[in-house]
Each structure stands twice: as structure tokens, then as C-alpha cells.
Amino acid sequence: MWNRQRFLKDPDHGKRVARLNPPSEWITKDVPELRIVDDALWRAAKERQERTRHTMTAGIVRARRPKYLFSGKTSCATCGGGFTLSSRDLLVCFNARERGTCSNQRAIKRQEVEARVLRAMRELFFEPGVFEEFCKAFVAEQERLRRERQAQMGDIRREIAAVQRRREDILQAFSEGMRSESWKDELPTLDVQERELNAALVDPKLPALHPHMAEVFRRKATDLAAGLEHDEHREAAREALRGFLDRIVIPPDDGLLQVEGNFGKMLTAAGGQAVAAAVGHVGCGGGI
């Protein structure tokens, strides 16, 4: 390929800069003798790239595995920014260290954070009294959502009946010889409305609370923590434990770390159903 670009001198600094020529001015020539691989191998490689391309849609950075157990989960209680490693083992607020925009000067060892969080997942997330209160609130929220849903479904059924009556009135008028272009246009609209209303009648299942969730979750969290000690289970245990947490909030000075958990993942792990998005209880946590 020739004439693909030209070089100009930048008047500000005097250096040459490249500029693309219009594609119509490019001069190209096939030189098959310079190929490194043959056509069959090239096509096979491109086909494989197409088949595997979807696995990298989130980008190469998102595809990397976290280096440490809770990498990317720690945040600053003061500014909301990330707590990152300033050395191999010391976590500090990124905004305080690099930008000077945060007053949280706390530094805490990564191993200490991991030990506290694992202990909290085993012992503190579901203390009997706290979990009992959550269960009561969870059940009350489910009942409220069911009542709201029942009222909505009654309204929807009445709307469907009104749409059907309107369609029958129009068809009756046509059968009696009356004609109207607006009625012809209205009939398809009524059909669409009825389909949408019938689709809205589908009743989403609300999550069920495992009767022994606290104990089951505590036992599974303990097993996962133990799995970190074995090479064959380490990666799966890391991912499962990380999934239980939304974030670990680190306050200034010697304040207690705040662990915010993902109840949806915990319910699934304990053998229950994942919490629906409509349920207000989406997290739990406590000081450690």
C-alpha cells in the first residue's frame, strides 16, 4: 500500500505529523507471495475469533481476575473512593494519597481486612437476634408486595374487560352496516392493548426465605473460607465469597469497618431463591 498518509510540519513545535490521505488516493497491490499463512488457516483463525469474541465484550480489564480476595471491594467512608494498595500489603484511600481531596489518612493491612471480613461472614452477618428482625421485615415486605400485586391485577382485569367490550361494540356496529375509518384504525390498537395487559397479568414469584438460612449460610461461608486453603478449590471459593459482598467501607482512624452484603447471593447460597429487585432488603452488614 502506498500514499496512505502524508507528513506535514506542525507550525507550533516544528515537528512532522502524519495525516491520512483520502482512501480514494491510496494505491494498493496484492502480493500473495508475501503471505505468512495460507488462506485456509487465516479463515479458520478469523472464524474462531468470531465465535469467542462475545466472551470479551466487557473489555480486557473486566476480564482480569482480582489479584487478592477482596480487590475492588474496599471503599472510603469519607469520600466514597476506592481504598487501594499503596504497597504490597497496605491499603489507603486513593483520593487522599494521590489527589489530596480526602481527609481519610487511615492505612490498614490487606490481611487484616480479609481476616475481619471472613470472621464477620462466619459469625456476625446473621446473629440470631438481628437475623430474626430481618426475617420479620422480609416477610412483611413480601406481604405488602403481594397485596399491591393483587390490587394491580384486579385493575388490569377490569381494563381487559373494557377493551374487549369496546372491540365487541365496534364489530357489532360493523355487522349492522355502520362504517367508520376511525373504528378500523382503532381495532388494531385494541388488540395491542389486550396483549400488553395479558402480559402484565403474569404473576412474578416472590422469593421464599429458607427456614434455616442463617445457619446454612454460616456453614457454607465457613466451608468457603476453608476452601481458600486448598489449591483445587481456591478460585471457586474466592469468587463465591466475593459475590456475597457489595463493598467494605473503611472509615478514618480506628473506626469499625462496615461490611455490606448482597442478600440475593446469600439467599441463593443458602438454598433459597434470589431476592427480587422489588424487595427493599438488598443488603446487610455491620461493624467489624
N, C-alpha and C positions, 0 to 999 in steps of 0.2 A: 504494500500500500504506500502511495506517495501523495504528497500535497495534502495530508490530513490536517496539518496545522502550520501556522506561520509564527514568526517571532517579532515582537515589537519592543522598542525601548521605552520603559516607564519613565515619564518626564520627572517624577518626584525623586526617585533614587537612582536612575540611570541604568538599572539592570534590565536584562532581557526577560520578557514574559511571553508565555505561549498562548496563542489564541487559535481555536478551532476554525478551520475553513468550512464553508457550507458543504454538506455531503455531496452535492451535485458536482463539486470541484475535485473530489477525491479520485485518485487513479488507482484501480485495483487490478491484480492479475493473479489467477490461480497458479500455484506452484505445488502440485500434488507430490512431487518427488521429495519435498522437504517435510512431509508428514512424519511424525514420530510414531503414531499408532495408526492402524488401518481403520476403515470406515465402520466395520462390524463392532470392533472394540469401542470406538467412540460412541456409537449409537447405544450400545449396552450400558456404558457409563452414564450417558445422559438419561436413559430410561430409569436407571437406579436412583439417580438424583431426584427425578420427579416423584418416584414412589416414596422416598424418605424425606422430602422437603417439608412436609407438614409437621414433622417432629421438632422442627426448629423455628416455628412461627413466632415463639416468644422471644427469640433472639439468643445469641450465644451467651450473654451474661446471665439470663434467667436459666439457661440450661446447665450452668455450673452447679455442682453440689456444694452445699455450705461446708466450709472448712472445719468449723467447730460445731458443737452440739446445738447452740442457740445463736449462731451467727445470723445477724439481721433482725433478731427479735428484741434486742435491748434498745430502749429509748430514754431520753432525758425527761424527767418530771418537770423541769423548769421551762424548757423551750420546745419540747416535743421532737427535737432532732435525735439522730442516732448516737448511741454510745458505741464507739469503735475502738479498736486496739491501737494504743499508742506505742506499745512494744509487744513482745510476743505474748505476754500474759496480762497486761494491764489495760483495763477498759476506761476510757474517758469520754466526755461529751465532745463530739466533733466540732460543734459550733463554738464551744468555749475555747478549745485548743487552737483550731485553725482560723476562726473568723473573729474571735473576741466578742461575739454577740450574745453570749450566755454567761451567767454568773455561777453556774454549777461547776465547781472545780473538783468534784469528787473523783477519785480514782479507786477502782476496785478490781481485784484479780478475777480473771475469767473463771478460774477453777472455783472460786468462792461463789460466784453467781450460779454456776452449774450445780454445785452441791446444794445451795439453798433451794433452788427451784426443784430439783429432784426430790428433796425432802418434803417440800410443800406438796408436790404431786402425790407423794405417798401418804402424807399424814394430815395436811391442812386443808386441801381443797374441799373435802367432804367431811368435815367434823359433824358428828351426828346432829347436834342442835341446829347448826347452820343449814345442813342439807335438808332437815325436816322443814325448815321455813321455806326453802326453795321449792320443795315438793308441793307445799300448800299453795304458794304463789303460782307455780306452774299449772297445777290442776285448775285453780281459779281462772287463770288466763285462758286455758283451753275451753272452759265452760262459757266464758264470755264470748270467745270467738265462735263457738257453736251456736249460741243464741243469735249473734249477729248474722251468721250464715243462714240460719233458718228464716230469719226475717227477710233477708235479701232474696232467698229462693222463693218465698211467698210473693214478693213484688215481681220477680221475674215471671212466675207462672201467670200472674194477672196480665202482664204485658203481652205474653204469648197469646193468651186468650183474646186480648183486644186486637192483636194483629190478625189472628185467624178470623175473627168476626168481620173485620174490615175487608179482608180478601173475599169472604163469602158474600158480603153486600155488593162488592163490585161485580163479582161473577153473576150474581142474581140479576143485577141491573142489565148486564150484557145479554143475559138469556131472555129478558123482557123487551129487548130491542133498543134499549138506550145505548148511546155511544158517547165516548169522551176520550180524547187523546191523552188527557192528564191521567185518566184511570189506567190506560195501557202502560204509561210510564211508571205509575205507582206500584203495579203488581210485582215487577222485579225487585223493587225496593223493599216491599213487604216480605218477599222470600228471603232476602239477605238478612233482614231484621230477625226473622224467625230462626234462621240458622245460628246467628250470633247469640240469641237468647238461649237457645237449646244448648249451645256450647257452654254458656255461663252456668247452666244447671249442674254441671259435673261437680260433684262434691269432693274437694280435696281432703285426703285423710290427714287428720291432725296426729302429731307424734304421740306414741304411747310411752309412758315412763316405766322403765324397768323397775320392778318392785324392790330389787336389791342392788340398785345401780351403784350406790356409794361403795359397798364392799367389793362388788365385781370390778369397778373401775380401779379401786385402790390395789387390788390384787394384780390386775393387768398392768398398771403403772409400775408396780414393783417388779413384775416379770420383765417388762421392757427395760427398766433400769439395769436389771441383772444381765439382760442381753447385750448391753454395751460392752461387757467384759469378754464376749466371745466373738471372734472374727466372723464366723459364718452368719451371725445374727445382727452384727453391729449396725449395718447400714439400714436394715428394715426397722430396727428399734429406734435409731436416730430419727428417721422420717416420721414414725408414729408419734414419738414424744414431741417433736416439733409441731406436729399437726394439732396437738392438744392446746397449744399456746397461741394467743394472738400477739401478746407482747409482754416484755418485762420492763417495768418502769423504774428507773433508778433516780431517787431524789438526792438533794445535796446532803453534805455532812454525813451523819450516821443514820439517817432515816431508813426505815424498813423498805425493802424492795417491794413493789406491787406487781403481783402476777395476775394477768388477765387471761382466763382460759376460754376455750371455744367449746361451749356446751354441746353443739351439734356433733363434733367429733367425739366428745366424751360419751354421749348417748349411744352413738354407733358402736364405739368400742365396748360399751357395757352390754351390748346385745339389744339395745332398743333401737328405735327409728331416729333418723336425723331430725333435728328440730327445724320446723318450717320457718321460713323467713318472717312470717306474720307474727310468730310468737315473740313477745318482748324480751324474754330472758335469753340473751345471746351470749352472755359472758359471765364469768365468775372470777373470784380472785381474793387475795388477801395479802396482808403484810408478812414478809418473811425476813 
